[in-house]
Amino acid sequence: MTTQRETATTHHVLVLGAGYAGMAAAIQLAARTKGREDVRVTLVNPQERFTERLRLHMSATGQQVAELDIPELLEGTDARFVRGWVTAVDADAKTVRVDDDRVLSYDTLVYGLGSVADVATVPGVEDHAYTLDSAQDAELLADRLARLGRGTVVIGGGGLTGVESAAEIAEQHPDLDVVLLSRQEPGAAMGPRPRAYLQAALERLGVKVRSGVEVVKVLPGSVELAGGESVAADAVLWTSGTRVSPLAAAAGLAVDERGRVVTDATLRSVSHPDVYAVGDAAAIRQGYGVMHGTCQGGMPTGVHAAVSIVRALDGRRPRPFRFGYYHTPVSLGRNDAVVQFTHPDDSPRRVYLTGRLAARYKETVTASPWPTYGRMKKMPASGAFWPRGGRFTRIRGAR
Ligand SMILES: Cc1cc2nc3c(=O)[nH]c(=O)nc-3n(C[C@H](O)[C@H](O)[C@H](O)COP(=O)(O)OP(=O)(O)OC[C@H]3O[C@@H](n4cnc5c(N)ncnc54)[C@H](O)[C@@H]3O)c2cc1C
């Protein structure tokens, strides 16, 4: 990072969270404001290493993933990196408290604190289950699985994270019994053929799928289902549902029923227009409804927020954000996958990929964010392409 001079009127943009969305916002801002004395960009994150959440199920089975260094990526720009944990946001004073003892002020805030597994709804999950929220969580599970040798791993939640994790654990630890417990059948949102493929792949890998069940309690050594049945478990991985940081609500920002920051069409908080919200932490409405948390949608939100901030700084009006989904790629171990192509509202198209071709597609998608950030640093406009979703995303009255 270069040292940047500041003036009394320097505009401070503070980006909270270097996940897929916050990182996209920070690198876009850094690239678009390089050399400007009137703008100062700061990124806050607890680790210098970028967490590839899309690979956490691989880390959880002891596979090595790349070391991606955030300050190194920011080198050559004027952006500053602050390592720390945000403990409070004061939206009136426009300050952020880091690790309780440092205070950073902002003129514009980009709120990108992401989401984590919801461990609060089922008793015992918080105390007895593993999660895939961070690299450290994944390492803890990897240690446990490596030490187990034989035994049963129960995965609570048959969404895509649960499916990918079950397949990965079964493939990397063939001596373990893997049980996937889920309300819905795995791949429920896919078309019938890709769903059948996904389920057959789980069966081939030896994953025991039990759908239509409800976990009501996690205990040391077992989980309890509604109806009283107990399922033995030497380790439990919880992937059912997500929740967001309580900081936005505590700061008085308008949030939805899940605590996500409610944004206007340009991604600004509806209650505090100097705050932009991106990624999983934001409730962003499109024509089809509120976006759900994904990397494919999160990165564009970060880019759009950055572009909007720079437009506003230059006295231009920010544009409405529009995004349409295009795929759901799901890994089924290292050599198999299923990719469901989707309509912009995330409903399944008839087209899908399976097998090695799908596995290569999934790997390409998973590996792409970091090089994309590198490209954006040099050519910010290269990051501004994503499907806008046509009529699916249009909101009546929005321009
Ligand atoms: C195993 C797994 C597989 C997945 N596969 C896919 C996939 O194939 N495709 C897809 O689109 N999505 C996938 N997802 C979902 C995807 O990872 C998320 O939607 C995405 O990470 C959201 O990006 P984000 O930037 O909003 O948040 P995150 O990536 O969660 O990043 C948030 C950042 O904020 C930081 N942070 C949080 N709280 C604080 C705080 N108080 N102070 C400072 N920093 C803080 C975190 O450390 C993190 O760096 C997967 C998720 C998992 C767990």
The ligand as a Gaussian input file, in Angstrom:
#p B3LYP/6-31G(d) Opt

LIG

0 1
 C      -19.189000     -24.555000       2.319000
 C      -19.883000     -23.427000       1.587000
 C      -20.037000     -23.518000       0.210000
 C      -20.654000     -22.475000      -0.494000
 N      -20.765000     -22.600000      -1.844000
 C      -21.302000     -21.577000      -2.560000
 C      -21.349000     -21.642000      -3.990000
 O      -20.955000     -22.633000      -4.598000
 N      -21.867000     -20.585000      -4.670000
 C      -22.303000     -19.460000      -4.025000
 O      -22.733000     -18.511000      -4.706000
 N      -22.298000     -19.376000      -2.672000
 C      -21.800000     -20.402000      -1.922000
 N      -21.759000     -20.322000      -0.549000
 C      -22.313000     -19.114000       0.083000
 C      -21.287000     -17.994000       0.023000
 O      -20.094000     -18.429000       0.623000
 C      -21.790000     -16.731000       0.726000
 O      -23.015000     -16.347000       0.146000
 C      -20.756000     -15.624000       0.571000
 O      -19.589000     -15.969000       1.291000
 C      -21.290000     -14.286000       1.055000
 O      -20.292000     -13.314000       0.887000
 P      -20.214000     -12.070000       1.878000
 O      -19.050000     -11.248000       1.423000
 O      -21.526000     -11.421000       1.998000
 O      -19.909000     -12.679000       3.312000
 P      -18.736000     -13.589000       3.849000
 O      -18.060000     -14.305000       2.752000
 O      -19.361000     -14.349000       4.966000
 O      -17.691000     -12.543000       4.429000
 C      -17.946000     -11.750000       5.548000
 C      -16.621000     -11.200000       6.049000
 O      -16.894000     -10.328000       7.149000
 C      -16.037000     -10.667000       8.227000
 N      -16.715000     -10.308000       9.479000
 C      -17.840000     -10.824000      10.001000
 N      -18.138000     -10.218000      11.167000
 C      -17.159000      -9.302000      11.380000
 C      -16.922000      -8.345000      12.398000
 N      -17.734000      -8.200000      13.447000
 N      -15.815000      -7.550000      12.280000
 C      -14.973000      -7.661000      11.192000
 N      -15.189000      -8.545000      10.193000
 C      -16.256000      -9.356000      10.303000
 C      -15.825000     -12.173000       8.077000
 O      -14.663000     -12.576000       8.788000
 C      -15.696000     -12.292000       6.563000
 O      -14.374000     -12.057000       6.154000
 C      -21.157000     -21.329000       0.190000
 C      -21.011000     -21.244000       1.586000
 C      -20.384000     -22.279000       2.279000
 C      -20.231000     -22.154000       3.786000

